[in-house]
Amino acid sequence: MVQLAPAVAMDEVTFRSDTVLSDVHLYTPNHRHLMVRLNSVGQPVFLSQFKLLWSQDSWTDSGAKGGDHGDVHTKEPPSAETGSTGSPPGSGHSNEGFSLQAGADTTGREAAEAQLDEDGDLDVVRRPRAASDPNPAGPPRDKVHPMILAQEEDDILGEEAQGSPHDIIRIEHTMATPLEDVGKQVWRGALLLADYILFRQDLFRGCTALELGAGTGLASIIAATAARTVYCTDVGADLLAMCQRNIALNSHLAAAGGGVVKVKELDWLKDDLCTDPEVPFSWSQEEISDLYNHTTILFAAEVFYDDDLTDAVFKTLSRLAHRLKNACTAILSVEKRLNFTLRHLDVTCEAYDHFRSCLRALEQLADGKLRFVVEPVEASFPQLLVYERIQQLELWKIIAEPVT
């Protein structure tokens, strides 16, 4: 739980203890993250790249069967003032992120060998005591120096959105947000869900699908590689605008599969969809008709961190399932988070426990119209995105079918 200290300069980031930071962003602690703009509420927005492992060879080489991977971030492009040269945007040849998959094992071996002296004893190379040390033992450690490259009104997409390689998904996101803005970060559960969508493209191919609590839109973008139409939903104009930007950044992925992603507002605390044309990301009557007549897949990732919101998600799932013309399948991704609480004086998983109780209640729901079959999905499918797949990640499938 961290928060940026408001009085500290932008290039000297420190944290406090009352907001949230996704640990997806912590695997390159010395990396100079690419900050591309400030959003409409003044939060720094970063741009990260995540590697897609499309081929069977890549699954094997990357250790897809349970291997650990950090997320792949963009390398900051050379500054125009320095006259440096580098790989063009979208070329797929950035040195920092893309070498991670191929070089992770050899780098680890070389590092281990380098720590042994000629007698085979461990040789520890210590950091300099201060950056001003006139005779440092090695190169100083890099510091994280975010740099603002553009403001909200600037168009940073340009031709980059059209020229991105097909093995990279580019996502704008924030870091260290208040709890109410956690949807603006990238979470491991979304990457696990994206893995499953890529693995089960037969389930998504040609369908109409809806994502609840889409956040940055990563899973919706992946779903559009197979689905006909994906309704990417959440609440908050700023968050939905971020979704829209990410969809534009990755439009080539959806176009390759013929899919369309539509960003829409869907508030779990309201029974009806917003149709006011004056409200950004509202629904048209044609879109509502398409949603109810054709949707067969619902999916959500990492939206089960607050009991009241979890209740609202399950209420929305049930309401949508009853309104859809066809039987539907819901796929839910959750990370089981362990927390020490003073109330229990023990490590507990209260948010996860409440999620499981909601699953049981949904399965026992009997209204004479629908029945819900709940089953876990074993996370043994190949890892098709580069990230750390931990044991605490879970997928659940809910099948809603008419009572006969």
N, C-alpha and C positions, 0 to 999 in steps of 0.2 A: 504494500500500500504506500504509494508515494505521491508527492505533489511538488511541482516546481515552486521554488521560493520566489515571490514576485519582485523582491528587491535585488536579486542577483542578475548580473549581466547575462545576455543571451548566450555568450560563448563560455560561460562558467556555470554549467547546469548543476544544481544541487536539488535534493528532494526532501520533502517532509512526509508526514505519515497519515494523510487522510484522503488520498485518492488512489487510483488504480493504474498499474502498469502491467501490460501483458508481457509475460516472459518470452514470448516469441521474439521480441525485439532485443533480448539480452544475450544472444549467442555470438554477437560480434561486438564485445564491449569497447574495443579500441577503434571501431569503424567510424569514419566520418559520415554519418547519415545524411542523405540528401534531403534537405528541407526545401520544399518547392514554393510554399506560399503560406500566408496566414488566412485562415478561414474567416467567415463573417463574424464569428464571436471572438476573434483574436487568438485562436489556438494555432500553434505551428503544425503544418501538415507535411508529412514526409512521403517519399516515394520509394517503395521497395519492390524488388523483383523476386519471384518465386519460380524455381525451375520445375518444368513439367517433364516427367520421364515417360515418354510415349512408347518406346520399344521394349520388347521382352528382354533384350540384352541389357538395356538400361536398368530394368527392375533388378536383374541379377547382380549387375555390377555395383549398384547403389546399396545393396543390402536391404532390399525391400521387405524381406521376411524378418521384420522386427528390428532393422538397423536404426541407429540413432543419427539424425541429421539436424543440424541447425538450419534456421531459415536463411534464405539467400537474399541479400540486400543489394541495391544498386551501388555501384562505385560512383562517387561524385565525379562529374565530368570536369575536365580541365577548365580553369577560368579563362575567359576571353582575354583578360589583361596579361596573363602570363605568356601567351603565345604557345602553350603546350599543345602537343598533338595527342590524339587518342582515338579509340574506336568510335565510329559514328553512332548516334543514338539508334537503337533497334537493330544493330548489326549482330548482336549476340556474341561479341568478342570482348566485353568488359572483363578485365583481368581478375577483379576481386571476387565477384560472386560466382562466376561460372566455373572457376577452377576448383571450387569446393568439392564437387562430387567426384571428379576424377583424381584429385590429389590428396584427399583426406587421409587415406591409409598410409601412403608413402610419407607424407609430412609427419605423421605421428611416429613412424619408425625412425625417420631421420632425427627427430627431436629426442627420442629415447636414446639413440646411439650417441648423440652429441653430449648427453649428460653424464657419460661414463669417461673416466680418465684412462690413461694407458694401462693401469693395473686393474681396470674393471670396476673401480669404486665410483660411487655417485659423485659427480662434480657439479655443484650448485653454482650457477651464475647469478649473482645478486644484482638487484637494481641499484643504480646510484642513489645515494642518500638524498640528493637534491638535484633539480634540473640544472642548477648552476655549477654542479661538480665539474671542475676543469678537466678531469681525467676519468670520464665515465668508463665502466667496464664494457659497455655495449651501447647500442643505440637506445635513446630514451623512449619510453612508452608513449604511444600516440594518445592524445586526448580527444574526447568527443567534442567537436566544434560545429554545431549546427550552423548553417548559413542560409539566410532567406534569399532565394533567387527571384521570387516574383510575388506580387500581391494578389489578392482575391480577384480583382477585376481583369488581371492579365490572362491571356490565353496561352497556357503552356503546352497545350496538346499539339497543335499544329500538325505537321506531317509525321511526327513521331508515332501518333496513334495508328497511322496506317502502315508504318514500316516496322512494327515490332515483330520479332521472330515468333514462330508458332510453338516453340518450346519454352516460352516465358510468359508468365502472367504478371502484369504490372499493377500494383495496388497503391493508391493514396490512402494514408491513414494518419491518425494522430497517436501521440504517446502520452502517458501520465495524465489521464483525464479524470474529472470527477466521476463518481459512480454512474450518474445519469447519462454520461457520454461514452460508456464503455463500448458501445456499438461502433464507435469511430476507430477502434483498434482492431488488429488482426489477432484472432484467437486460434489455438491449436484445434479446437473442435471443428472450426470451419474448414481447416485443412484436411482433417479426417473425413468430414462429410464430402468434400470435393474429391478425395481419393475414392470413396465409395461410388460416387456418381460416375467417375471415369471408368471404374471397374464394371459397373452395372449400366452401361450405356444402353443395353437392350431394354431396360426398364424405363428409361427416359426417352428413347428414340421416338420422335414424332408426337410426343404428348404435350399437353398443357400442364404446367406445374406452377406452384406458388410457394415462395419462401417467406416464412414469418420471421421478423426480426433480422433482416438481411445484413444489417451493419454496413460494412464496406462493399458488400455485393459480391464477394469472391465466389461463394458457392453458386449464386445465380449465374454468374459468368460461365462457370464450368458447366452448369446444367444446360446452358444454351448451346453447347457444342453438340448436343444430341436432341434436346427438346425442340418442339415447334415454337412454343411461346412460353416464356418464363415471366411471371409477375413477381418482381423483386420489391418486397414491401417492408416498411418500417414507419416510424413517426419522426417528425422534426425536419423542417425544410433544409437545414444545413446538412444533416446526415444524408437525406435523400439526394441532395445536390452532389454530395461526395460519391454516392452510388452511381449517379448519372455520369460523373466524370470518369469513374473507373470502368464503366461499361464502354464509354467512348475510347478509353485507352486500350481496351482489349476487343474492340469491335471485330477485328480480324478473326478471332477465335469463334465467335458466334456466327459470323458470316460463312466460315468454312463448313459449319454444320447446318447452315440454313435457319438457325434459330433467331428469335427476336426477344430481347429483354425489355420489359416495360416497368419503369420505376413508379410505384404507387404508394400512397399513404394507406396504412391499415392499422388502426388503433385497436389493440386487444380489449380495451375498456369500453368500447362502443359496439353496439350490436349491428349497426349499418355502416356501409362504406360511404365515404364522402364523395358527393356528386356535384358539389358547388364548383362551377368552372372558375371562380375567382380564387380558389384555394390551389396553391401549387401541388402537383402530383395527385389531383383528384381523379375520380373514375368517370368515364363516359358510360352511358347506358349500354352501348355496344360492347364495351370491355367487361362490364358486369355480366351481361348475357353470355359472353364467351367464357368467362371464368366459371360460372355455374354449370354451363352446358358441356364443357369439354375437359375441365381439370380432373386429373386422375392421380396426381402426385402432390403432396404437401411435404415440405421439409423445413427444418430449423436447426440451428447450431448455437450452442452456448447462450441460450436465453433463459436458463434455469438457475439464476444466481440469487433471486429474491422470491420469497414464498408467495407474496401477493401477485407478482408478475407471472410466476409459474402457474398459479391458479387461473390467471387470465389467459395464458397461452392455451391451456387445456380446454377452457371454456370456448375459446375461439376455434380450436381444432374440432371440437364436437359440433359447434354451430355450423361451421363450413361443411363438415361431412354430411350433416343433415340436409344442407341446401344444395349440395352437388347432385347433378343428375346421375352421375356414374359412381360406382364403387371406387374408393380411393385408398391409397397407401400413404402413410405419413412416416417419414424417416427423421429421427431425432438424434442429434449428437450432443453429448454432455461430457464434461470433465469432472471426475470425482475429486473435489478439492478438500484436503484435510486442514482443519483449523483447530487450534487450541482455544477453548472457551472457558472463561471464569465461572460461568454458570454450571458447567459440568466438571470443571477442573480436569479435563481430559481432551484428547484429540477427537473431534467429531466431524461429521460430514452432513450438517443440518440441511443445507440447500439440496444436496443430492438425495438425502433421505426423504425430503418432502417431494422431490421429483418422483421417486419410486412409489411413494404413497399415491400420487396422482395417477401414475400408470395403473396401479391396482384398482383404484376407484373407477377409472375409465373402462377397464376390462370387465368390471362387475356391473357397469351401467346397463340397465334393462328397461328400455322404453317401448319395446314392441316394434320398433322401426329398424334400428341398426344394432349390430353387435360389433364390438371392437376386440380384435385378437392382437395381443401384445406379445412380441418375441424379441429377444436380444439378437443382435447381429455379431457374429464372431469376427473380430478384427484381424482375420488371417488373410484378407485380400491384399494384393500387391500394393506397395507404397508407390504412388505415381506422382507425388509432389515431394520436394526436398524440405523436410522439417523433422523434428524429433517426435516420433510416435511413442508416447509413454503408455504404461499399463493403465493409468487412470482414465484414459479416453474410452468412451463407450458409445456404441450405436444401438438404437432401438427402432424396431419397425412396428407400426400399428396398422393393421388392415381393418378398414371399415367396410362392412358388407351388409346388405339388407337381410333382415330376419325373414326366413322362409317358413 
